[in-house]
Amino acid sequence: MSHQDVLLSVQGLSVSYLTRTGELEAVKSASFELYRGEMLSLVGESGSGKSTLVGAVLRTLGPPALITGGAAYYQGIDLLSADEPQLRALRWVSLSLVPQSAMNALNPVMTIADQLEDTLSAHPWPNTLSSSSAEARARELMGLVGLEDVWLKAYPHQLSGGMRQRATIAMALAFNPELIIMDEPTTALDVIVQAEIFEIISALRAQLGFSVLLITHDLPLTLSCSDRVGVMRGGELLELDTPKALLQGAQHPYSHRLIEASATSAERGAPVEQSARELSPALVVKGLSKRYSAGGGDGAGHLALRDVSLTLNRGEVVAVVGASGSGKSTLGRVICGLEEATSGQVRLCERAEQESAPLRSERARVQMVFQDPFGSLNPVNTIGYHITRPLKLHHKRSSRSARLEAITLLERVGLSPAEELFDRYPHELSGGQRQRVAIARGLAPSPELLIADEPTSMLDVSLRAELLQLLRSLVQERDLSLMLITHDLDTARALADRIIVLKGGEVIEQGPAWRVLNDPQSDYTRALWEATPTLPEKRTPTLKDTREERPDE
């Protein structure tokens, strides 16, 4: 392509973080060019420097981050030397951003309409919009991303994850920018919603002609939709090429490992049928329903769970699978005692609890690992505090004993050096490290049942495999029962003995993992499986093919 086609040029960009132990290089002399109309993706594991690089280009990084070298040009404009008025004139109007977490990016106390109109009123494009013009443009933007006008008056918490992500895309499109930077736009969304979001992005690119710089850890997804892909690790841009060239002959060994890890994750063979063993129920759920009221009426509101019944045996892994909004997390929170059931029973190890407060008196016996470790770990407390607190609360450990036990737990979940990490804060750890801390905190009370809510949804494929192996080892060592909540059937296949499929709060299918995956009884399960991304040109046999070769029941 010609020089005139270059929208963004990054030349030798370097970024460091000033820490208590010295300067940490997060981005090391990264260089690339992004062309008009192109989708260029940067892929790499957690902590590889992808989001830091984008923050440097947009000049949104604050202390302790420091740009130590290089240059970034948008259509010849020096972004690193531009003053605040110049940057303000570019942001949203020419250079726009879809941030990683839509729930955290949207203001929780403002409606979607207020947030869109606030953005539209803040920039003179092509001149300052009147209130009525901003309102009309907001409706137009909602239509572009496939959302009905009725959702303009909703607050972020009233929208599903996919709807919130569409709203952030609508905001990014407000001024018809030439370049949109998308930082993990489908993280934590189920595979069906992921596909819908990328279909919207593809259609809007064709309609509006903008370019995309995509930041992601999902290699199969990015190889299927990008014009070029850059692989990052340890702050370095190792190589940049077309998806076809990377698949056929990646130049760097790390790129090879990422591709192989993705291919292994996507293999669609039948899960191994579990050997027969004596089963001892650890958890029994009968007729569980949960209604969230709206406006205070008994009959009003949303029924999140409908007459759910299940059994979880000691030492067993059961995956609860479903799309966003299917009731998976609500089920976990009710079992854990964080939500009160509307009706039904929860029994842990044959002990009936009060229907209004299931398991509340025995919180140490059932623990939860939450989906977002950064949101569930208090940012003002150290890692050591998070681990020692349940040890002191449930096991009455002294401060010295709790510290020693916490360090042992951190080492067991693969965090080293544990003594150094003990005194760090959550923001000083990578996403994978924070998720391991969350697991260690869940193990601290010595539970009999561990509920893991989407524990790998924010991790790259290599870290995902490591974390699943860790969970498998912990189940065996501690004779744990594990309820794995996930939207990813590949994750369920890798770990679960049994799978329970939820849709609209109801159990529509359950059984041994190998049977559910290779002979699904519902179209919904089949749709979830077929929507799971695989590497281009490496797609394994379809469900129809594998069902013909399934093991005898």
PERA-V36635 format. One record per run of one state. SS is the DSSP state (hx for helix, st for strand, lp for the rest). FROM is the first residue (numbers start at 1). TO is the last residue. If there is no record, write none. Layout:
# PERA-V36635
ss:SS from:FROM to:TO
ss:SS from:FROM to:TO
This chain:
# PERA-V36635
ss:lp from:1 to:2
ss:hx from:3 to:5
ss:st from:6 to:19
ss:lp from:20 to:21
ss:st from:22 to:35
ss:lp from:36 to:38
ss:st from:39 to:44
ss:lp from:45 to:49
ss:hx from:50 to:58
ss:lp from:59 to:64
ss:st from:65 to:74
ss:lp from:75 to:76
ss:st from:77 to:78
ss:lp from:79 to:83
ss:hx from:84 to:90
ss:st from:91 to:91
ss:lp from:92 to:94
ss:st from:95 to:98
ss:lp from:99 to:101
ss:hx from:102 to:105
ss:lp from:106 to:110
ss:st from:111 to:111
ss:hx from:112 to:122
ss:lp from:123 to:130
ss:hx from:131 to:144
ss:lp from:145 to:148
ss:hx from:149 to:153
ss:lp from:154 to:154
ss:st from:155 to:155
ss:hx from:156 to:158
ss:lp from:159 to:160
ss:hx from:161 to:172
ss:lp from:173 to:178
ss:st from:179 to:183
ss:lp from:184 to:190
ss:hx from:191 to:208
ss:lp from:209 to:210
ss:st from:211 to:216
ss:lp from:217 to:218
ss:hx from:219 to:225
ss:lp from:226 to:227
ss:st from:228 to:233
ss:lp from:234 to:235
ss:st from:236 to:241
ss:lp from:242 to:242
ss:hx from:243 to:249
ss:lp from:250 to:252
ss:hx from:253 to:266
ss:lp from:267 to:280
ss:st from:281 to:292
ss:lp from:293 to:301
ss:st from:302 to:313
ss:lp from:314 to:316
ss:st from:317 to:321
ss:lp from:322 to:327
ss:hx from:328 to:336
ss:lp from:337 to:342
ss:st from:343 to:348
ss:lp from:349 to:350
ss:st from:351 to:352
ss:lp from:353 to:354
ss:hx from:355 to:357
ss:lp from:358 to:359
ss:hx from:360 to:365
ss:st from:366 to:369
ss:lp from:370 to:372
ss:hx from:373 to:376
ss:lp from:377 to:381
ss:st from:382 to:382
ss:hx from:383 to:395
ss:lp from:396 to:398
ss:hx from:399 to:412
ss:lp from:413 to:417
ss:hx from:418 to:422
ss:lp from:423 to:424
ss:st from:425 to:425
ss:hx from:426 to:428
ss:lp from:429 to:430
ss:hx from:431 to:444
ss:lp from:445 to:448
ss:st from:449 to:453
ss:lp from:454 to:460
ss:hx from:461 to:478
ss:lp from:479 to:480
ss:st from:481 to:486
ss:lp from:487 to:488
ss:hx from:489 to:495
ss:lp from:496 to:497
ss:st from:498 to:503
ss:lp from:504 to:505
ss:st from:506 to:512
ss:hx from:513 to:518
ss:lp from:519 to:522
ss:hx from:523 to:531
ss:lp from:532 to:542
ss:hx from:543 to:548
ss:lp from:549 to:553
